[in-house]
Amino acid sequence: MNKFKAWILLVICNLFWAGNYVFGKFVVAEISPVWITFTRWLGASIILLFVAYYLEKPKWRSVFKVWPNLLILAATGIIGYNLILYSALEYTSSTNAALISALNPSVIVIGSFLLFKEKMTKFQAAGLAVSLLGVCIILTRGSLTALLSIEYNRGDLLMLVAVVMWTIYTILGRRLTSVKPITATAIAALIATIIMAPFALRQGLDFGGISKLAVIGVIYMVLFPSVGSFVFWNISVQEIGANQAGVFLNLIPVFTAIISWSLGERITGAQILGGLFVFAGVYLTTGLLEKKMTVGIKEVDWSKRQ
């Protein structure tokens, strides 16, 4: 597979993830975050186990040896992140949720620095600051003086917690090199559904009161953001690497805003401005600008030698 095909898969992959925010906003009006997370990952874990078996040929003994790590991944990336995400969508717009989630790459950089002392450059630090400014603009709806207020949208604040959950999941997932990614996701999802089963059953669900739209939404979440996106993502990362693939995550808020706008959600100037700051910060955090400047300096030095 060439790079162009990998880019196409990444675009589709992030389009599916964007749809999760939009469908999640509709589904959470009828089904609780607990049941959404439980049913989504129950279906996804079964399908992902078959996909992992045929694509990755996992060695199950090696998988079982790292079950404590997989348990942590299940608690943070599957249960924690998704429960908080769907809870946030009860209070905030899908566009806001996606824009705040775009802070993830920057927070992952600082998380790696704090937990594992991974190097953080001045560009990455600046990128984090710019991204945080963008999130502040979104949280305060463009009025930064409102930062002094104690009244914020509960959903926006929950999304910040979701970002932390995904950061922990990502950082720990990077360290889990003994298990292939789709297999790790499948097992973590299976563990998560087993943990959540008693809570979901105790909470109960009125199946007769669920609309066709909600059912379609849950089926979409199982097949596309959970299975399709993870498979496409892993195939693309193998082809072009994690750093290049990570840049495509910036498409999620863009796709979410376009889908939400087409469905009648109003996009505000503060969301656009805040989103631009978040994207600019993420661009600095990836180190792409720093690499271009370094290459440019080397080319200038080389020309002088000539």
C-alpha positions in Angstrom: 0.0 0.0 0.0 1.3 3.4 -0.9 1.2 6.6 1.1 -1.7 8.1 -0.8 -3.9 5.1 0.1 -2.8 5.5 3.7 -3.8 9.1 3.7 -7.2 8.2 2.3 -7.7 5.6 5.1 -6.7 8.2 7.7 -9.3 10.7 6.3 -12.0 8.1 6.4 -10.8 6.9 9.9 -11.1 10.5 11.3 -14.5 11.0 9.6 -15.8 8.0 11.4 -14.5 9.3 14.7 -16.1 12.7 14.0 -19.4 10.9 13.5 -19.1 9.4 17.0 -19.4 12.9 18.5 -22.4 13.8 16.4 -24.3 10.5 16.8 -23.3 10.5 20.5 -25.1 13.8 21.0 -28.3 12.3 19.7 -28.0 8.8 21.3 -27.2 10.2 24.8 -30.6 11.8 24.9 -32.2 8.3 25.0 -29.6 6.0 26.3 -27.3 6.6 29.4 -23.5 6.9 28.9 -23.1 3.6 30.8 -25.3 1.7 28.3 -23.8 3.5 25.3 -20.3 2.6 26.3 -21.2 -1.0 27.3 -23.2 -1.9 24.1 -20.7 -0.1 21.8 -17.7 -1.9 23.1 -19.4 -5.3 23.6 -20.1 -5.4 19.9 -16.8 -3.9 19.0 -14.7 -6.3 21.1 -16.3 -9.3 19.5 -15.6 -8.0 16.0 -12.1 -6.8 16.9 -11.2 -10.2 18.3 -11.9 -11.8 14.9 -10.1 -9.0 13.1 -7.1 -9.3 15.4 -7.0 -13.1 15.0 -6.9 -12.9 11.1 -4.7 -9.8 10.8 -2.2 -10.0 13.7 -2.2 -13.7 14.6 -1.8 -12.9 18.4 0.2 -15.1 20.8 -2.4 -15.4 23.6 0.2 -16.4 26.2 2.0 -13.1 25.7 -1.3 -11.3 25.8 -2.3 -12.8 29.2 1.1 -12.0 30.7 0.3 -8.3 30.4 -3.3 -8.4 31.6 -2.7 -5.7 34.4 -1.6 -3.3 31.7 -4.6 -4.2 29.5 -6.8 -3.6 32.6 -5.5 -0.1 33.0 -6.1 0.6 29.3 -9.6 -0.7 29.7 -10.2 1.5 32.7 -8.9 4.7 31.1 -9.3 4.6 27.3 -12.4 2.4 27.1 -14.5 3.0 30.3 -13.1 6.3 31.5 -12.8 8.2 28.3 -16.1 7.0 26.7 -18.2 7.4 29.9 -16.9 11.0 30.3 -17.2 11.8 26.6 -20.9 10.7 26.4 -21.6 12.4 29.8 -20.1 15.6 28.4 -22.3 15.5 25.3 -25.3 15.7 27.6 -24.3 19.3 28.4 -22.2 20.6 25.5 -22.3 20.6 21.7 -20.6 18.0 19.6 -18.5 20.7 18.0 -17.2 22.0 21.4 -16.4 18.4 22.5 -14.4 17.7 19.3 -12.6 21.1 19.5 -11.5 20.5 23.1 -10.5 16.9 22.3 -8.1 18.4 19.7 -6.0 19.4 22.7 -5.0 15.7 23.1 -1.7 15.7 21.1 -0.4 18.6 23.2 -1.4 17.1 26.5 0.2 13.8 25.5 3.5 15.6 25.0 3.4 17.2 28.4 2.2 14.0 30.0 5.1 12.0 28.5 7.4 14.7 29.8 6.0 14.6 33.4 5.6 10.8 33.7 8.6 9.5 31.7 10.9 12.5 31.4 10.6 12.4 27.6 12.2 15.5 26.0 9.9 18.5 25.4 11.3 21.2 23.1 10.5 24.9 23.3 8.3 24.6 20.3 6.3 21.9 22.0 5.9 24.0 25.1 4.8 27.0 23.0 2.4 24.7 21.2 0.8 23.6 24.4 0.4 27.2 25.6 -1.3 28.2 22.3 -3.6 25.2 22.4 -4.6 26.0 26.0 -5.4 29.5 24.9 -7.6 28.1 22.2 -9.5 25.9 24.7 -9.9 28.9 27.0 -11.5 30.8 24.2 -13.9 27.9 23.6 -14.7 27.5 27.3 -15.4 31.2 27.8 -17.2 31.6 24.4 -14.6 34.2 23.4 -14.6 36.3 26.6 -11.3 35.5 28.4 -12.3 37.7 31.3 -14.9 34.9 32.1 -11.9 32.8 33.3 -12.3 34.6 36.6 -15.8 33.2 36.9 -16.6 29.9 38.5 -19.4 29.1 36.1 -18.4 27.0 33.2 -20.3 24.6 30.9 -20.2 21.3 32.7 -19.8 19.4 29.4 -16.7 21.4 28.4 -15.1 20.7 31.8 -15.9 17.0 31.5 -14.2 17.0 28.0 -11.0 18.3 29.7 -11.1 15.3 32.0 -11.8 13.0 29.0 -8.6 14.5 27.4 -6.6 13.5 30.5 -8.1 10.0 30.3 -7.1 9.6 26.7 -3.7 10.9 27.4 -3.1 8.2 30.1 -4.4 5.6 27.7 -2.2 6.7 24.9 1.0 7.0 26.9 0.6 3.6 28.6 -0.5 2.1 25.2 2.8 3.2 23.7 4.7 1.3 26.3 2.8 -1.9 25.6 4.9 -3.2 22.8 4.6 -6.9 23.4 1.0 -7.0 22.2 -0.1 -5.8 18.7 -2.4 -2.8 18.7 -5.7 -4.3 17.4 -5.3 -7.2 19.7 -4.6 -4.9 22.7 -7.7 -2.8 21.8 -9.9 -5.9 21.5 -8.8 -7.4 24.8 -9.0 -4.1 26.6 -12.6 -3.6 25.2 -13.6 -7.1 26.3 -12.2 -6.5 29.8 -14.1 -3.1 29.9 -17.4 -4.7 28.9 -17.0 -7.4 31.6 -16.4 -4.7 34.2 -19.3 -2.6 33.0 -21.8 -5.4 32.7 -23.1 -5.5 36.3 -23.4 -1.7 36.4 -25.3 -1.6 33.1 -27.6 -4.4 34.2 -28.3 -2.8 37.5 -29.1 0.5 35.9 -31.5 -1.1 33.5 -32.7 0.0 30.1 -36.1 0.6 28.6 -35.6 -1.1 25.2 -39.1 -0.2 24.1 -38.4 3.5 24.5 -35.4 3.6 22.2 -36.0 5.2 18.8 -34.7 3.8 15.5 -32.2 6.8 15.3 -30.6 5.7 18.6 -30.4 2.1 17.5 -28.7 3.2 14.2 -26.4 5.5 16.3 -25.2 2.6 18.4 -24.7 0.3 15.4 -22.7 3.1 13.8 -20.6 3.5 16.9 -19.8 -0.3 16.9 -19.0 -0.6 13.3 -17.3 2.6 12.3 -15.6 4.6 15.1 -14.7 1.4 17.1 -13.9 -1.2 14.5 -13.4 0.7 11.2 -11.3 3.6 12.6 -9.0 1.4 14.7 -8.3 -1.0 11.8 -7.7 1.8 9.3 -5.6 3.7 11.9 -3.3 0.8 12.6 -2.9 -0.1 8.9 -2.0 3.6 8.1 0.4 3.9 11.1 2.3 0.9 9.8 2.6 2.5 6.4 3.5 6.2 7.2 4.4 6.2 11.0 2.6 7.5 14.1 3.9 11.1 13.8 2.5 11.7 10.3 -0.7 9.9 11.1 -1.2 12.0 14.3 -1.5 15.2 12.2 -4.7 13.8 10.6 -6.4 13.8 14.0 -6.9 17.5 13.5 -9.6 16.6 10.9 -11.9 15.3 13.7 -13.1 18.8 14.9 -13.3 20.0 11.3 -15.5 17.0 10.2 -17.5 17.3 13.4 -18.2 21.0 12.8 -19.2 20.4 9.2 -21.6 17.5 10.1 -23.1 19.4 13.0 -23.6 22.5 10.9 -25.3 20.5 8.2 -27.7 19.1 10.9 -28.5 22.6 12.1 -26.0 23.3 14.8 -24.8 26.9 14.9 -21.1 27.4 14.7 -19.9 30.5 16.6 -17.0 32.8 16.0 -15.5 31.8 19.3 -15.5 28.2 18.3 -13.8 29.0 15.0 -11.2 31.3 16.7 -10.5 28.8 19.5 -10.3 26.0 17.1 -7.7 27.8 15.0 -5.6 28.4 18.2 -5.9 24.7 19.1 -4.8 23.6 15.6 -1.9 26.1 15.6 -0.8 24.8 19.0 -1.0 21.2 17.9 1.0 22.0 14.8 3.8 23.4 17.0 3.6 20.5 19.3 4.1 17.9 16.5 7.5 19.5 15.8 6.8 19.8 12.0 7.6 23.5 12.0 10.7 22.9 14.0 11.9 20.3 11.6 11.3 22.6 8.6 13.2 25.4 10.2 16.1 23.1 11.1 16.2 21.8 7.5 16.1 25.3 6.2 19.0 26.4 8.4 21.1 23.4 7.2 20.3 24.3 3.6 21.4 27.9 4.2 24.6 26.7 5.8 25.3 24.4 3.0 24.8 27.1 0.4 27.3 29.3 2.2 29.9 26.6 2.0 29.5 26.5 -1.7 
